[in-house]
């Protein structure tokens, strides 16, 4: 444990299994023997097809679910329930539709019983940061999908958590908005670094955002290979040249996606 | 938008007026006996003749209906909340509740009369029993209709169970509860009238019944109009409260406006 804190390991996943019992005989390994170490302020993506267990793994890290086997340690404490100092984003914005954008952003403060009035200004600043100043009093139904996710992002930043867990937060948005939001996220993360675990099924998204990409496979759910992305951001493929293409090929091969299919994944 | 609303209002008004004209004309043309088919004019005349004497009767029905409704509201929401939170309570209470609902209130009313006597208690009981079920069911449905991801979010924020109930489930269930209240409001008025038919000393139902005994059909119709008006106002008040308490929820209100 002491070693972890010296080397700055924030999240440590050791020999984790997640087994679902379909009936007395059949066991389904949603996750099998997962080992992963995430350093402080590292941006790590979990990339893989549906059913590879990436969301399951994220939920185990967050403490929403507990593993069938193995252990997960976050900030030197074993995870036995929802972890502290962490915020989550989901594929849907999960805003409270009966509250305005501002009142949605201050929700984490209410949950902790903090002085809400003091934090209202912080909330306002955060909405400004995500580009929604002027929309504080709007209800979610008056906001587009992208705007709702921005509110969700502002909410996730309210208590300045050192860890952010994101489950395909831009998955439900159109491609253009998705790119914009990815850049927004990077901009904010650069200003104020955090440890981020980001689940996605988009290779491009994973490469442009992360320090490392964990490619996962199904049956059983496992991490098959971890790719380092040592390039500075923003990552524009034109300027990265061959090494970017090699990376793209490598990841696609690992995922088992053929070269022909890559024509649909272009810059 | 405003011109559209007043257009709708005037067109509806024209509809009602046409009905009245046809009604009056049919009576004149076919020379229908007044005691069987009172004309709109005689209904108005007879009702106005009763004048201030309406008041204790109207008050009796209104008071009984509202009190019974509020009792059903509080008991219904509380019970619905408890049932959602306890599987055991759910299995114990729900079957009995459904059974009670199947018992026709018309059959129940005379029995309640024997227990509670002629008066407010019996009327309030019938109303409460009638209004209770839709409120419980709509509360349960509302509380269960929350997005599972919201619960995940709440747990990840380390919200305790009370917070989740008070800040998430209950506000989320308001639209469902209000639709239950609207159904319950119409049933409450019916319940009150049923109770008065079975045995009462005052009330709009009492007037309708007593007027029937002396073949004063004009007054019967008058009672009918008054009780309908009460039902409409009651329903309208609930809609207004709904709009005020849920400014974020437009859909239902626009539907009602469009049907008017």
Interface residues (C-beta under 8 A of the other chain):
Chain A: X59 X62 X63 X64 X82 X84 X86 X87 X88 X90 X92 X94 X96 X97 X98 X107 X108 X110 X111 X112 X139 X140 X141 X165
Chain B: X147 X149 X150 X152 X153 X154 X155 X156 X157 X158 X159 X163 X167 X168 X171 X172 X174 X246 X247 X248 X249 X250
